[in-house]
Amino acid sequence: MRQIILDTETTGLDHSQGHRIIEVAAVEMVNRRLTGNHLHRYVNPDRDIDAGAMQVHGITPEFLQDKPRFADIAREFVDYIQGAELIIHNAPFDVGFLNMELRLLDMAPLTTWCDGVTDTLAMAKALHPGQRNNLDALCKRYGVDNAARTLHGALLDCELLAAVYLALTRGQESLSIGLEIRSVQADQAAARLRPRPVLSQASAEELDAHASLLEAIASESKGACLWGAEQEAV
């Protein structure tokens, strides 16, 4: 199974207001193992970057001046993600920007090229309702070292998200199987420790003594002893 962990950085928060992608990164995972095959490109947006966005990712217009436009990397990008499942944190944000960039080039939308999109933010909210589920919070929760993340960066965020995704999805089936095995083992251990009942037949002397006791009880209770009556009924 081929999966691509993907992230973007942008000039602002809303593509409908003309904001553009300035960085795109993707790392490849096959059968839950990172392959080392990744795509990472900075993109010249031909527009200013919001001050708030620069505080988040630290990318300046001056740095992007000599970088390619999205049109220059679009074919490389869609070829790279072809047929893979995309793993994205807060997927609607990145998918919206990528679809806008593809639409400007008269190219088909993102899901035409990939094999579906999984949103790890939605997954985390379902697993941890009412808690913080941004990438930093998830790294802390799952013990993923994010000390190098002083600023947002698409490639680093992809690598961190890959570790978080593996933690989010690790061991669900093995945990269930393990619980079943432990339950069976516990039952078997309990059965070994539990003493087996020993059935003993009463001797003739014991039966005579029992009958004599019942007669004495019946005599003393003036016939109110139920045991003898039940035995006769049977």
BELTA-V341775 format. One record per helix or strand of 2 or more residues. SS is the DSSP state (helix for helix, strand for strand). FROM is the first residue (numbers start at 1). TO is the last residue. If there is no record, write none. Layout:
# BELTA-V341775
ss->SS from->FROM to->TO
ss->SS from->FROM to->TO
This chain:
# BELTA-V341775
ss->strand from->2 to->10
ss->helix from->15 to->17
ss->strand from->21 to->30
ss->strand from->33 to->42
ss->helix from->51 to->57
ss->helix from->61 to->64
ss->helix from->70 to->81
ss->strand from->85 to->88
ss->helix from->91 to->104
ss->helix from->110 to->113
ss->strand from->117 to->119
ss->helix from->120 to->127
ss->helix from->135 to->142
ss->helix from->154 to->169
ss->helix from->172 to->193
ss->helix from->204 to->220
ss->helix from->226 to->233
